[in-house]
Amino acid sequence: MKKIIVSLFLGLILVGCDGVGTILDDGDLFEQYRNSYVGDNTEVGNLANNLMASRSLKQFSLYTEEEPYGIILEYRNLEEEEKKETIITNATFLFALIKNVDEITFQFSNEAYTINRERFELWLREDLNAIETQKELENIIEEKLQSEYAVTQFFRLFCCSEQQTIN
């Protein structure tokens, strides 16, 4: 499977992101990137730059030659709680907005988590294609993140070794 590697120079690209732990909150993110495709590296890069922990995003890769189509996001310098919130929040946004992404890998210095769309939606108990607004999506994320049980369940059910695979 051929990978398209795209390095991001965050200092030059960051637009619309106001911090490590925030997402553009005026609804434009949802409207602008809804129905994007994993093969459009500009769209994926711009979206990634508007998601949580974008200042810690070193680079991203797309794999688009054959299914399953995917995205790899490589981060640096995130605390454990920030990693958890970033994985759940960004996976939710990416799966909801990018029409054909099947899996997303979040890479950190010593671990990686690969999340499959189908299993993620089962855990989330939502069909992300049915979401109509950014506010609705944010409410789903907030509900999951506020539940320590849900977050713990997510990582207990899907994570099991140093090279983590969630699928």
N, C-alpha and C positions, 0 to 999 in steps of 0.2 A: 504494500500500500504506500503510495507516494505521499509524502507530507509536504505541504507548503508552509515554510517557516517565515514568519513575519516578525521582525524585531520592532519593538515600539520604543521610541524615544519620548518618554512621558513628559519631560519638561517642555517639549515643543508641541505635543499633541493634546495635552489635557485641556479640554474645553467643556464647561458645564459641570465639572466635578468640583465640589467645594471642600473636600476633605477625604481622609482615609476611610471613614465609616459612613459615608452618605451617598445617596443616589439622587440624581436630578429629580426634584419633587414637584414639578409644575405640570406633569402629565405629558409633556412633549416627548419624553423618552419612549413611552408606550406607543404614541401615535407615529412617531418618526420611524421606529424600527420594527413595528409589528409586520409580520409576514416577510421578514428578511430571510435570506438563504445562507447556509453555512459556506457556500462557495464564494460569496462576496466578501473578500478579506477587508475591504474598506469599511463596509457596514459592520462587520463583526468587530473590527478594531475600534471603530467609533463607539459602538455599543459598550464594549469592554472598558473603554475609557470613561464611561459615565456610570459604571457600576461601583459597588462597594469595593474598597481597598485598591482602587485604580492606581494610586500613587505607589503602591507596592508591586504592581504588575510589571514584571521584567520583560516578558514577551508572550506571544501566543502563536499557536500552530493550528492549522486546519488540515484535516484529512478528508479528502473529497473524491478520491479516485474510485472508490467502491464503498458500498454500504457495509457496516454502519458508518454514517458520516459523523464526524466529531470535531471537537475543539479541545485544545490543550492550553490551559492558562497557567503560566509559571509565575509564582509570587515569591517575594522575599520579605523577611522581617515582620512576620505577623505573630502575635501572641495566640495562645491556644484558643481562647474564647473568640477572638477576632476571626480565626480560621473557620471555626464552626459557623459563625454568623455569615461570613463571606461565602462559604460553600453553599449553604441553604439559600441565602438571598440571591446570589448570582446564578445558581442553577435554576431557580424558579424563574427569574427574568429571562435567562437565555433560552430555556425550553419554551417559555410562553411566547417569546418574540421571534425566535428563529425557527421557521416552519419545518425544516428538514434535518435538524440536528438530532442525532440518535443518542449520542453520549458526550459527556463533558468530563475532562480530566483536570483536576486542580492539583498542581505540583507545588510543593514547598521544599525547603532545603533537604529534608531527609524523609519525605513521605509524599505519596500521591494517592488521590482518591478519584476513581473513575465511576461516574454515575450514569446509569442507563435511564433513558426517558421513561420507559414503561414502568419500571420498578419505582422510580422516583414519584411518578404520578399516583401509584398505588399507595405509597407511604403518605403522600400529601393528601390523598383522597380528593383529588381535583383533576378534571380534564383541562389542562392548561390552554388548549385550543379554544375552549368555550369562554375564556375570560374576555370581558369587553372593555375594561378600563384599567388604567394604572392603579387607581385607588383600590379597586377590587383585588388586584394582584398584591398590593402592599398589605391589605387587610389579611389575606391568606398567610403571607410571610410572617406578619406580626403575631398572628395567632399561634403559629408553630413555634416561633422563637420565644414566645412568652411561656410556653409549656416546657419546663425542664424535662418532663417525661418524654415529650415528643422528640426533643433534641437528643436526649440520651438514647432513646429507641433508635433513632436514625443512625447514630454512630455504632451502637451495639449490634444492630441487625445487619448493617452493611459493611462494617470495617473490622478487619480481623488480623492484619499483619502489617509489617513495615511498609510494604508495597500494597496499599489498600485498593480494593476493587469493590465498587458499589454497583452491583448489577444482578 
